Each structure stands twice: as structure tokens, then as C-alpha cells.
Amino acid sequence: MFPRIFNNYRYDGRGGMMDWYYVRMNPWQIGIMVVVGILLLALIVYLIVRIARRGHPGHPGPTNISSYSPEALKILDEKFARGELTEEEYQRKKKLITG
């Protein structure tokens, strides 16, 4: 019925769907299945890691600390001058802004 490359049994004429359950595989066919399975598993793990590292759309990644806005530092200085921030808060926030 099919070439010998696809199955290892001789077609005995009974036919039917049930014959497919009793097909024996060559060692190279089993090897190909193992390799394909490992490749699929590796692809799934790679995609999961890639998606997890990307982060969520609402949560941006780390920002470039070395490039800060002078306006942010000016606003922080004004808030400290008005007394809205303590010296500790001012120093902490200034360090966050300037890096």
C-alpha cells in the first residue's frame, strides 16, 4: 500500500484503520521524533523566556539614568525651597533623577 519507508510491516490485505495502530517504527524514525520533540521544547522555552524578559506593556523597562531632564531637577529644587520636601527626601529624589 505505502512504500516501505513509511512503515515496517508487510501489507497483508486486511487493510482498514486498525492496521495503523500496529505499525513498528525504524530507529531513525524514532530518532527524528526525539530530535523534533527536543527542538519544539527548546522553542517553547525560548519563547517563554523571551516574553517574560520583554515585560508588560504597562511597565516600561529601566530608563537611561545618565540623561535626565533639567526641568525635573528644577521642580525638585522648587519643592525643597517651598518646604514640601525634607532634606532626606530631597537628596534621595535628586539621586534618583541625576543617577
N, C-alpha and C positions, 0 to 999 in steps of 0.2 A: 504494500500500500504506500508507505513512505520510504524514501531512501534509508539505508542503514545508518546514516549519520544522525538521524533523529531518534532512533530507538534501537534497542538491543534485543528485541525478540523477533522471532520469525512469525510472520502473519499466518495464522493457521486457518483462516477462513471464517472463524466465528464472528469476527468483527464486533461492532457495537461500541458504545461509550465505555463500557466496563473494562475493556482492554487497556485503556489509558491508565488505570489505577495500578496496573501490574508492570509498568514499564521500568526496566532497570536502566540506570544511567551509567555512562562511561566515567572513569575517574576524571578525565579532562572536563567533562560537563559539570561534575561536582566542583571541580576547582574553579571553573568560571563562575559558578553560582556563589562560591565563597568570596572570590575577588570582587564581584559586583556587589555583594552584600556589604563587604567592608567599605567599598567606595561610597555606597549610599549612606552608610552610618557616618562615615567621615564628613560627607557633605552636610548631613543634618546637624552634626555637632558644630561644624564651621558656621553654618547659617545661624544657629542659636547664639553662638559666641559673638558673631558679628552684629546681630540685632541687639544683644544685651549691652555691648560696648557702645553702640550708637547713642543710647539714651532715649529718653522720651521727648516728644516734640515740645512739650511744655516746660521742660527743664533743660536750659542750654548748658553746654559743657563749660569747662573753665575758660575764663576770659584772659586776655593778654594783660597782665598786670603792669607791664612797663609803659603802656600807652594809656594814660589817664587823662581825664578831661580837667582842664584848669578851672572850669566853672564849678565842678563838683567840690574842689578844694576851696574855692571862694565861698560857696554856700556853707560849707562846714565851718570856715573861719567866722562867717557872719553869725551862725548859730551859737558858736562858742562865745563870741563877743556879746551877744544878747543874753547870755547866761542860760540858754536852753540845754547846754551840754556840760557835764562835769569835765574836769581835766582828763580823767581816765578814759571817759567815752571819746573825748576829742582825740586823744593820742591813738586809741585803738582804731577809730574810724579813719584817721589820717594815714595810719599804717596800712589799712586795707586799700585805701584809694591810691596811695603812691607806691605801694609794694615794698 
